[in-house]
Amino acid sequence: MMFGTRRQYVVLLGALIISATARTAYAQVPKAEDIAACNMEAQRAARGGAGSHESAVPTAKDHNRAAEARGTEPKAQSPGGSAKSEDPQLAGIDAEGAKNPAYQAAYRTCMRKSGF
């Protein structure tokens, strides 16, 4: 073997596996800049403005979440003006934008394109 002993080979292989697993185990968290950029992009897309050429199509879940956000449920809002969601791609979405299914779809698309 080129690494010397079989034991060294096993240790090296184990280290590589642990290293690769550690990198993929922790999901990347969007920064404030990512959230702001996606909220701006979603706002433009919801208005049908420039940059909405790749307009996202709202899903049934987008429509349901928007209806919930328009309701009076206190759990739909979090401190700081963003809406809470079960969907991690909607983390940090503007509370008012969360009431619009097209805004939600555009925000999710932007977050997905940004790697979240």
C-alpha positions in Angstrom: 0.0 0.0 0.0 1.1 3.5 -0.7 0.2 4.9 2.8 2.4 2.5 4.7 0.1 0.3 6.7 -3.5 -0.8 6.4 -4.2 1.0 9.7 -3.1 4.3 8.3 -5.3 3.8 5.3 -8.3 3.1 7.5 -7.6 6.1 9.7 -7.2 8.3 6.6 -10.4 7.0 5.1 -12.3 7.5 8.4 -11.0 11.1 8.6 -12.2 11.8 5.1 -15.6 10.4 5.7 -16.0 12.4 8.9 -14.8 15.6 7.2 -17.3 15.1 4.3 -20.1 14.3 6.7 -19.4 17.3 8.9 -19.6 19.7 6.0 -23.0 18.5 4.8 -24.6 17.9 8.2 -25.0 21.6 9.1 -27.4 23.5 6.9 -26.3 27.0 5.9 -28.3 29.8 7.6 -29.2 32.8 5.6 -27.6 36.1 6.6 -29.5 39.4 7.0 -28.2 40.5 3.6 -29.6 37.3 2.0 -33.0 37.8 3.6 -33.1 41.5 2.6 -32.1 40.7 -1.0 -34.8 37.9 -1.3 -37.5 40.2 0.2 -36.6 42.9 -2.4 -36.6 40.4 -5.3 -39.9 38.9 -4.1 -41.4 42.4 -3.8 -40.4 43.2 -7.4 -41.7 39.8 -8.6 -45.1 40.2 -6.8 -45.6 43.5 -8.5 -44.6 42.1 -11.8 -41.7 44.5 -12.2 -38.2 44.2 -13.6 -36.4 41.0 -12.6 -39.5 38.9 -12.4 -38.8 37.3 -15.8 -38.3 34.1 -13.9 -41.5 34.4 -12.0 -42.3 31.7 -9.6 -45.6 30.0 -9.7 -47.3 29.9 -6.2 -48.2 26.4 -5.0 -51.2 25.4 -3.0 -49.1 25.6 0.2 -48.2 29.2 -0.7 -51.9 30.0 -1.0 -52.7 28.3 2.3 -49.8 30.0 4.2 -50.9 33.4 2.7 -54.4 32.8 3.9 -53.1 32.0 7.4 -50.9 35.1 7.4 -53.9 37.3 6.5 -55.8 35.8 9.5 -55.6 37.0 13.1 -53.5 34.1 14.4 -50.8 35.5 16.7 -48.4 32.6 15.9 -48.1 33.8 12.3 -45.9 36.7 13.3 -42.6 36.9 15.1 -40.7 39.9 16.6 -38.9 41.9 13.9 -41.6 42.0 11.3 -41.0 38.6 9.7 -43.4 35.7 9.5 -42.7 32.3 11.0 -43.0 29.3 8.7 -42.5 25.6 8.7 -40.7 26.0 5.4 -37.0 26.8 6.0 -36.9 28.6 2.6 -39.3 31.1 4.0 -37.2 32.0 7.0 -37.1 35.8 7.3 -39.9 36.5 4.8 -41.5 39.9 5.3 -44.8 39.6 7.3 -46.8 41.6 4.8 -45.2 39.7 1.9 -46.2 36.5 3.5 -49.8 37.4 2.9 -49.3 37.2 -0.9 -48.8 33.7 -2.5 -46.8 35.2 -5.4 -44.5 36.9 -3.0 -44.0 33.7 -1.1 -43.2 31.8 -4.3 -40.7 34.4 -5.4 -39.1 34.5 -2.0 -38.7 30.7 -1.9 -37.2 30.7 -5.4 -34.7 33.4 -4.5 -33.7 31.6 -1.3 -33.3 28.3 -3.2 -31.2 30.1 -5.9 -29.0 31.5 -3.0 -28.4 28.0 -1.7 -30.9 27.8 1.2 
